[in-house]
Amino acid sequence: MQDSRRHDVPELPATPDAETLEFAQAVFQLARNGDAGRLGPLLERGLPPNLCNHKGDSLLMLASYNGHLEAARVLLVHGADPEIRNDHGQTPIAAAAYKGDAPMVRLLLEHGADVEGASPDGKTALMLAAMFNRTGIVELLVAHGADVGACDANGVSVADAARRMGAPDTPAQLERLSAA
């Protein structure tokens, strides 16, 4: 049986025409602006939930980075992969951790985001949260199994990265969590 949600989506040409490019740009703007009401019907009609722009940012990355919880939820319900990395190797959970968006981090974790997923330089969501003094995100990630003792590709620990960035609260928080 054929999936009826995908039957009316045309095959994209190898080199999209101006109209297709304009449509794609409009879709990326919907995700960036958090327009869940318009994204949902497009996804139901077969819009690929893992569509990525020229920088490798998925629709989910754009919604996550910009703090649009409902748009992210719609994308995830329609099969968006929370592990798709952009051209810099960043994931939606890393973006949400950097921004300090606890509801988004929770949503991504509920939908299978890897709490330990690291960018090519070895930075995890926990490291980003610690570096930018996002104490609530640190607690949340650790509660979901994030490794307080993790190090980046240069051997810099989460606590050391936080200290280097001048984070006032997370170094002590990490020490407390390590001892627990």
C-alpha positions in Angstrom: 0.0 0.0 0.0 1.4 3.4 -1.0 1.8 6.1 1.6 -1.0 8.6 0.7 0.8 11.5 2.5 3.6 11.4 -0.1 1.7 10.8 -3.4 1.3 14.4 -4.3 4.8 15.6 -3.8 6.7 15.9 -7.0 10.2 14.6 -7.5 12.7 17.4 -7.2 14.9 18.0 -10.2 18.7 17.8 -9.8 18.9 21.5 -10.2 15.8 23.1 -8.7 14.1 25.9 -10.7 13.4 29.3 -9.3 9.9 28.4 -8.1 11.1 25.4 -6.2 14.0 27.3 -4.6 11.5 30.1 -3.6 9.2 27.4 -2.0 12.1 25.8 -0.1 13.2 29.2 1.2 9.6 29.9 2.3 9.5 26.5 4.2 12.8 27.3 5.9 11.4 30.6 7.0 8.3 28.9 8.4 10.6 26.8 10.6 12.7 29.8 11.6 9.6 31.7 12.5 8.0 28.8 14.3 4.9 28.6 12.1 3.7 25.2 13.2 0.2 25.8 11.8 1.6 26.1 8.2 4.3 23.5 8.6 1.9 20.7 9.8 -0.2 20.6 6.6 2.9 20.7 4.4 4.4 17.8 6.3 1.0 15.9 6.1 1.1 16.4 2.3 4.6 14.9 2.1 7.1 17.7 2.8 10.3 15.9 3.9 10.7 16.6 7.6 14.5 16.4 7.3 14.8 19.0 4.6 18.1 20.9 5.0 19.2 24.3 3.8 22.5 25.2 2.1 24.2 25.3 5.5 23.0 21.9 6.5 20.5 23.3 9.0 17.4 21.0 9.1 14.0 22.4 9.6 14.2 21.0 13.2 17.5 22.8 13.8 16.0 26.1 12.7 12.9 25.6 14.9 15.1 24.5 17.9 17.7 27.2 17.6 15.0 29.9 17.4 13.0 28.5 20.3 9.9 27.4 18.5 8.6 24.5 20.6 5.4 23.8 18.7 7.1 23.9 15.3 9.7 21.5 16.6 7.0 19.2 18.0 5.2 19.2 14.7 8.4 18.3 12.9 9.3 15.5 15.3 5.8 14.0 15.2 6.2 13.9 11.4 9.5 12.1 11.6 12.2 14.8 11.9 15.5 13.3 13.0 16.9 15.1 16.1 20.4 13.8 15.2 20.8 15.5 11.9 23.9 17.7 12.1 24.4 20.9 10.2 27.6 21.7 8.3 29.3 22.6 11.6 28.4 19.3 13.1 25.9 20.9 15.5 22.7 19.2 16.5 19.3 20.7 17.6 19.9 19.7 21.2 23.2 21.5 21.2 21.5 24.6 19.8 18.8 24.4 22.5 21.3 23.9 25.2 23.4 26.9 24.0 20.2 29.0 24.0 19.2 27.8 27.5 15.8 26.4 26.2 14.9 23.7 28.7 11.5 22.9 27.2 13.1 22.4 23.8 15.9 20.2 25.3 13.2 18.1 27.0 11.2 17.7 23.8 14.3 16.7 21.8 15.3 14.2 24.5 11.8 12.7 24.5 12.2 12.2 20.7 15.5 10.4 20.8 18.2 13.1 20.8 21.5 11.8 22.0 22.4 13.5 25.3 26.1 12.7 24.6 26.1 13.6 20.9 29.2 15.7 20.3 30.2 18.0 17.5 33.4 17.3 15.5 35.4 19.3 18.1 34.0 17.1 20.9 31.7 19.6 22.4 28.5 18.1 23.8 25.2 19.9 24.7 26.3 19.7 28.3 29.6 21.5 27.6 27.7 24.2 25.7 25.2 24.6 28.6 28.0 24.8 31.1 30.1 27.3 29.0 27.1 29.7 28.8 26.1 29.2 32.5 22.8 27.5 31.7 22.5 25.9 35.1 19.0 24.5 34.5 20.1 22.9 31.3 23.1 21.4 33.0 20.8 19.8 35.6 18.4 18.5 33.0 21.1 17.0 30.8 22.9 15.3 33.7 19.5 13.9 34.9 19.3 12.3 31.4 22.7 10.8 31.6 25.1 13.4 30.3 28.7 12.7 31.3 29.9 15.4 33.7 33.5 14.1 33.1 33.4 14.4 29.3 36.2 16.1 27.5 36.3 17.8 24.1 38.7 16.8 21.3 41.4 18.9 22.9 41.0 17.2 26.3 39.2 20.1 27.9 36.7 19.0 30.4 33.1 20.4 30.8 34.1 22.2 34.0 37.3 23.6 32.5 35.4 24.9 29.4 32.9 26.6 31.7 35.8 28.2 33.6 37.5 29.3 30.4 34.3 31.0 29.3 33.9 32.8 32.7 30.7 31.0 33.6 30.0 32.1 37.2 27.9 29.2 38.4 28.3 26.0 36.4 31.9 25.1 37.4 30.8 24.7 41.0 27.6 23.0 39.9 29.5 20.5 37.9 31.9 19.7 40.8 28.8 19.1 43.0 27.2 16.9 40.4 30.5 15.0 39.9 30.7 14.2 43.6 27.1 13.0 43.8 
